Amino acid sequence: MATPAQQAATAFQLRSNFFHSMEIVAGANAPAGAIAPIEDTIGIVVQDAAIGETVALVYFCPKVLVPKQTGTGRAIAVGESVYADPTEQRVSDAGGTGTILVGRALEAAADGDATVLIHFDGMLTQPADD
């Protein structure tokens, strides 16, 4: 599991001692905090991993701080659905092609905020409506 120092080096921070994770073999170089789809699940890589290394992937956590998109002119409201964009490695409230529903915002986040606290559930894996 990532140390607090490793988590602080990324925008990803577990804010709960209760979470679900699984071990995966990295198919590509993946930095800590990377959003990674694995079959029908999406998760957050816990620590830096090189191709072929085994790494923990958190797929459920009631409170996790994640990176969010900025400069879009959009804010995220408490309780709003949050979608992950595995290409951009950020979350937002805007579903669209290539994004995946991953939870709900637990705090409001302004457009310029780099992170948002969410309830993360990577087993929802419902593609967003276009």
N, C-alpha and C positions, 0 to 999 in steps of 0.2 A: 504494500500500500504506500502511496506517496506520503512523504513527510510534509509537515506544515510548510517548510521552506520550499519544497518542490511545488506545492500548491500555490504558494505566494508568487512564484515565478510565472504563473499563468493566471488567466482570469477565472479559472475553475477552482472553486473551493467548496468542499463539503461543509455544510452547516448543520449536519445531523449525524449522530452516531449510528443511526438506523439506515441502512442502505442494502441493496442487493447488487451483487457483482458476479461476473464470470471471468474465467481465464480464456483468452483467445491468443492465437498466433498472429502477429502483425503481418498483414499482407503488403504493407508499405511502411516507410518510416513514419512514425506517428508521435508528435510531441504530446506531452501531458496537456490535457484539456481538449484534445482533438475530439470532434464529434464524428463517430464512426458507425455507419450502418453495417450490421452483421445479419445477413438473411432477413428475417422478419422483425428484428430488434435493432434499436439504435442506442448507442451508449457513449459514455465519455471516457476516454483513455486516461488512466490514473497516473501513469508516469511515462517518461520518454521511452520509446521502443523502436528498435531498428527492425528491418524486414526479417522475419523468421523468429523473432524473440517472443516469448510468452509474456503477456501483460494482462493486468486486470482491467476490466471494462465495467463501469458502474452503469447499470441500466434502470435503476430505480433509486430515488432519494427524495424524501419529503422536503428537504431544503438544500438547495445547491445554488451557488453563485456562478453564473455562466456569462461568457462574453455575448454582447448584443450588438446588433447593427446600429450605427450612428450616422448622422447626416442625411437621414431619409425624410426628415420633417415629421416623423411619427413618434409618439410617446406610447408607452405600454401602461395600461391601467391595471390596478389590482384585480385579480380574478380573470383577466383576459387570457384567452388561449395563446400559447407560445409555440412557434414553429421553428424547427432547426433547418438550417441550410448547410448540409455537409460540405458543399463546395466552398462556401464563404466562411465556414467554421464559426458562425454566429447564430443567434436566435433573434426572432422579431415577432411582431404580432401579425405580420402579413403573410398569409398562406399564398402559395402559388406553385408553379411548376418547379419540381425538384425539392420542395420543402416538405417536412414531415411534422405532424403534430406531436409534441413531446411533453406538454404539460400546461400549467397555469401559472401566471405571475403571482407572487406572494407580496410584492411591493410594487409601487409605481416607479417607472423609470422614464426620465425625460429623453428627448431625442439625443442629446449630447452625452448621456450616461453610457459608459463603456460596458457596464455589467448590469445584470438584473437577477434578483433572487426568485427562483422558481421551484415549484413542485414538479420534479422530473420523473416522467414515466416513459421510458424508451420502449415499452411493449405496446404502446398505442399504435404506433407505426401506420397511422392512417394518412395517406397522402392528402395534402390540402386541396380544396377545390380551386380551380382556376377562375 
